[in-house]
Amino acid sequence: MNAEHRQKSHQASAVEVLAKESNVSEHDVVQLYEGELTKLRLGAHIVQFLPVLAIRNVRKILRRRRTGKQTVA
């Protein structure tokens, strides 16, 4: 299994877990993830950890939604 395949598998697992934890559809979580990843890629020089940071940001967004706080774009 190559590194790219492992990364995609990890991302899919993380999306599934976040969807279950937050009671949000996987589709919605994927949309949030892709949006966060796109934002992080802008101007990034080191991209290796961007998926991890995107997952972290999505988790924060979902947590804020659950508690009723607004997210800052």
GROMACS elastic network, one bead per residue, 0.5 to 0.9 nm:
[ bonds ]
;  ai    aj funct       b0    kb
    1     4     6  0.83542   500
    1     5     6  0.63558   500
    1     6     6  0.66652   500
    2     5     6  0.54263   500
    2     6     6  0.63487   500
    2     7     6  0.87356   500
    3     6     6  0.51089   500
    3     7     6  0.61187   500
    3     8     6  0.86950   500
    4     7     6  0.50628   500
    4     8     6  0.62517   500
    4     9     6  0.85873   500
    5     8     6  0.51792   500
    5     9     6  0.61264   500
    5    10     6  0.85757   500
    6     9     6  0.50417   500
    6    10     6  0.61001   500
    6    11     6  0.85851   500
    7    10     6  0.50600   500
    7    11     6  0.61516   500
    7    12     6  0.86297   500
    7    51     6  0.82875   500
    8    11     6  0.50034   500
    8    12     6  0.61332   500
    8    13     6  0.85774   500
    9    12     6  0.51541   500
    9    13     6  0.62158   500
    9    14     6  0.85977   500
   10    13     6  0.51058   500
   10    14     6  0.60869   500
   10    15     6  0.85785   500
   11    14     6  0.50358   500
   11    15     6  0.60800   500
   11    16     6  0.85532   500
   11    51     6  0.73068   500
   11    52     6  0.84068   500
   11    55     6  0.79504   500
   12    15     6  0.51220   500
   12    16     6  0.61876   500
   12    17     6  0.86743   500
   12    30     6  0.86841   500
   13    16     6  0.51103   500
   13    17     6  0.62096   500
   13    18     6  0.86037   500
   14    17     6  0.51343   500
   14    18     6  0.60717   500
   14    19     6  0.84983   500
   14    55     6  0.72348   500
   15    18     6  0.51491   500
   15    19     6  0.60650   500
   15    20     6  0.86397   500
   15    26     6  0.64819   500
   15    27     6  0.89817   500
   15    29     6  0.61790   500
   15    30     6  0.65267   500
   15    33     6  0.79070   500
   15    55     6  0.77890   500
   16    19     6  0.51644   500
   16    20     6  0.62993   500
   16    21     6  0.86362   500
   16    25     6  0.87772   500
   16    26     6  0.61310   500
   16    29     6  0.82367   500
   17    20     6  0.51739   500
   17    21     6  0.60211   500
   17    22     6  0.85148   500
   17    26     6  0.89490   500
   18    21     6  0.50560   500
   18    22     6  0.60007   500
   18    23     6  0.81491   500
   18    24     6  0.79613   500
   18    26     6  0.80831   500
   18    29     6  0.72399   500
   18    55     6  0.86193   500
   18    58     6  0.82991   500
   18    59     6  0.68136   500
   18    62     6  0.82773   500
   19    22     6  0.53831   500
   19    23     6  0.56305   500
   19    25     6  0.56673   500
   19    26     6  0.52568   500
   19    27     6  0.86177   500
   19    28     6  0.81331   500
   19    29     6  0.61688   500
   20    23     6  0.50922   500
   20    24     6  0.67284   500
   20    25     6  0.79362   500
   20    26     6  0.81683   500
   21    24     6  0.79629   500
   22    25     6  0.87430   500
   22    59     6  0.86672   500
   22    62     6  0.65136   500
   22    63     6  0.75023   500
   22    66     6  0.74120   500
   24    27     6  0.83108   500
   24    28     6  0.66694   500
   24    29     6  0.69618   500
   24    62     6  0.85468   500
   25    28     6  0.53017   500
   25    29     6  0.64725   500
   25    30     6  0.87179   500
   26    30     6  0.60311   500
   26    31     6  0.85403   500
   27    30     6  0.51129   500
   27    31     6  0.62581   500
   27    32     6  0.87498   500
   28    31     6  0.50706   500
   28    32     6  0.63007   500
   28    33     6  0.85844   500
   29    32     6  0.50711   500
   29    33     6  0.60206   500
   29    34     6  0.85586   500
   29    58     6  0.74630   500
   29    62     6  0.86437   500
   30    34     6  0.60193   500
   30    35     6  0.84374   500
   31    34     6  0.52657   500
   31    35     6  0.61655   500
   31    36     6  0.86467   500
   32    35     6  0.51231   500
   32    36     6  0.61523   500
   32    37     6  0.85401   500
   32    54     6  0.87478   500
   32    57     6  0.89441   500
   32    58     6  0.62299   500
   32    61     6  0.85481   500
   33    36     6  0.51748   500
   33    37     6  0.60290   500
   33    38     6  0.85153   500
   33    51     6  0.84216   500
   33    54     6  0.59958   500
   33    55     6  0.64131   500
   33    57     6  0.81173   500
   33    58     6  0.60166   500
   34    37     6  0.50475   500
   34    38     6  0.60682   500
   34    39     6  0.86380   500
   34    54     6  0.80193   500
   35    38     6  0.51582   500
   35    39     6  0.63299   500
   35    40     6  0.87227   500
   35    54     6  0.85131   500
   36    39     6  0.51123   500
   36    40     6  0.61946   500
   36    41     6  0.86451   500
   36    51     6  0.89131   500
   36    53     6  0.84927   500
   36    54     6  0.52814   500
   36    55     6  0.81251   500
   36    57     6  0.69404   500
   36    58     6  0.71483   500
   37    40     6  0.51012   500
   37    41     6  0.61349   500
   37    42     6  0.88914   500
   37    50     6  0.65631   500
   37    51     6  0.65007   500
   37    53     6  0.80111   500
   37    54     6  0.52445   500
   37    55     6  0.84569   500
   38    41     6  0.51939   500
   38    42     6  0.66807   500
   38    54     6  0.88414   500
   39    42     6  0.55928   500
   39    43     6  0.89041   500
   39    54     6  0.88424   500
   40    43     6  0.76434   500
   40    44     6  0.66791   500
   40    47     6  0.85995   500
   40    50     6  0.65176   500
   40    51     6  0.89107   500
   40    53     6  0.80836   500
   40    54     6  0.73294   500
   41    44     6  0.51182   500
   41    45     6  0.83350   500
   41    46     6  0.89606   500
   41    47     6  0.70092   500
   41    50     6  0.72212   500
   42    45     6  0.89730   500
   44    47     6  0.62361   500
   44    50     6  0.86380   500
   46    49     6  0.74885   500
   46    50     6  0.81040   500
   47    50     6  0.53218   500
   47    51     6  0.82490   500
   48    51     6  0.75631   500
   48    52     6  0.86850   500
   49    52     6  0.54093   500
   49    53     6  0.64048   500
   49    54     6  0.87181   500
   50    53     6  0.50307   500
   50    54     6  0.59753   500
   50    55     6  0.85888   500
   51    55     6  0.61892   500
   51    56     6  0.85826   500
   52    55     6  0.52276   500
   52    56     6  0.62786   500
   52    57     6  0.87223   500
   53    57     6  0.61720   500
   53    58     6  0.86346   500
   54    57     6  0.50503   500
   54    58     6  0.61606   500
   54    59     6  0.85735   500
   55    58     6  0.50886   500
   55    59     6  0.61435   500
   55    60     6  0.86619   500
   56    59     6  0.51261   500
   56    60     6  0.63523   500
   56    61     6  0.87758   500
   57    60     6  0.50651   500
   57    61     6  0.62258   500
   57    62     6  0.86610   500
   58    62     6  0.61164   500
   58    63     6  0.84526   500
   59    62     6  0.51923   500
   59    63     6  0.60561   500
   59    64     6  0.85947   500
   60    63     6  0.50382   500
   60    64     6  0.61270   500
   60    65     6  0.85895   500
   60    71     6  0.87369   500
   61    64     6  0.51683   500
   61    65     6  0.62256   500
   61    66     6  0.86798   500
   61    70     6  0.84580   500
   61    71     6  0.62075   500
   61    72     6  0.89315   500
   62    65     6  0.50360   500
   62    66     6  0.61906   500
   62    67     6  0.87183   500
   63    66     6  0.50863   500
   63    67     6  0.63400   500
   63    68     6  0.85861   500
   63    69     6  0.85267   500
   64    67     6  0.51516   500
   64    68     6  0.59922   500
   64    70     6  0.64886   500
   64    71     6  0.66809   500
   65    69     6  0.57720   500
   65    70     6  0.66650   500
   65    71     6  0.75672   500
   66    69     6  0.76557   500
   67    70     6  0.89675   500
